[in-house]
Amino acid sequence: MTDAGDLSMTVGEPNWAPLESVLTRQECAAYMYMGRAGNLELYKHHETRRYLNISADGSRFYLYREGRYLEVTRAVALQHVHH
């Protein structure tokens, strides 16, 4: 669990590597880069408008709930975004 108070969102040069390590290039086209919060990269799906939050190294996934980033499995993160 990561406290959002410690993770202010910043927008800079997009880091697509974490997303590209999880999805195909075609699937990546459905996302916008939104920025980063600490070591998390934040991507928003064009259609569902839901976020896929991935650690900068691509190994961990998070959902933002009640002011905190909660670590979840890759499957749960992808299900959340696509449904």
C-alpha positions as CSV (number, residue, x, y, z in Angstrom):
1,M,0.0,0.0,0.0
2,T,1.4,3.4,-0.9
3,D,0.1,6.6,0.6
4,A,-0.9,9.1,-2.2
5,G,0.2,12.0,0.0
6,D,3.8,10.8,-0.6
7,L,3.2,10.6,-4.4
8,S,2.4,13.8,-6.1
9,M,1.7,13.4,-9.8
10,T,4.2,14.9,-12.2
11,V,4.1,15.1,-16.0
12,G,7.2,14.9,-18.0
13,E,8.7,12.9,-20.8
14,P,6.5,9.8,-21.3
15,N,7.9,6.5,-20.3
16,W,6.3,3.9,-22.4
17,A,8.6,1.0,-21.5
18,P,6.5,-0.4,-18.6
19,L,3.3,-0.4,-20.7
20,E,5.1,-1.9,-23.6
21,S,6.4,-4.7,-21.4
22,V,2.8,-5.7,-20.5
23,L,0.8,-5.1,-23.7
24,T,1.3,-5.5,-27.4
25,R,2.1,-2.5,-29.5
26,Q,-1.4,-2.5,-30.9
27,E,-2.9,-2.6,-27.4
28,C,-0.6,0.2,-26.2
29,A,-2.2,2.5,-28.8
30,A,-5.4,2.5,-26.7
31,Y,-3.6,4.3,-23.8
32,M,-2.5,7.9,-23.1
33,Y,0.5,8.6,-20.9
34,M,-0.7,10.7,-17.9
35,G,2.4,11.1,-15.9
36,R,4.1,9.6,-12.9
37,A,3.5,9.4,-9.1
38,G,6.7,8.4,-7.3
39,N,8.0,5.4,-9.1
40,L,4.6,4.6,-10.7
41,E,3.9,5.3,-14.4
42,L,0.2,6.2,-15.0
43,Y,-1.6,5.4,-18.2
44,K,-5.3,6.0,-19.1
45,H,-7.3,3.9,-21.4
46,H,-9.0,5.9,-24.2
47,E,-12.3,4.1,-24.1
48,T,-12.8,3.1,-20.5
49,R,-11.0,6.2,-19.0
50,R,-9.6,3.9,-16.3
51,Y,-6.0,4.0,-15.2
52,L,-3.3,1.3,-15.5
53,N,-0.7,2.1,-12.9
54,I,2.6,0.3,-13.4
55,S,5.9,0.5,-11.4
56,A,8.7,2.1,-13.5
57,D,10.4,-1.3,-13.8
58,G,7.1,-2.9,-15.1
59,S,7.0,-5.5,-12.3
60,R,4.2,-4.3,-10.1
61,F,0.6,-3.0,-10.7
62,Y,-1.6,-0.7,-8.6
63,L,-5.1,0.5,-8.3
64,Y,-5.8,3.9,-6.8
65,R,-8.4,3.5,-4.0
66,E,-9.4,5.9,-1.2
67,G,-6.3,8.1,-1.6
68,R,-3.8,5.3,-1.8
69,Y,-2.2,3.1,-4.5
70,L,-2.8,-0.5,-3.6
71,E,-0.7,-3.2,-5.2
72,V,-2.7,-5.8,-7.1
73,T,-1.9,-8.6,-9.6
74,R,-1.3,-7.9,-13.2
75,A,-4.6,-9.7,-14.0
76,V,-6.6,-7.6,-11.6
77,A,-5.1,-4.4,-13.0
78,L,-5.9,-5.3,-16.6
79,Q,-9.4,-6.5,-15.7
80,H,-10.1,-3.2,-14.0
81,V,-8.9,-1.2,-17.0
82,H,-10.7,-3.2,-19.6
83,H,-14.1,-3.6,-18.0
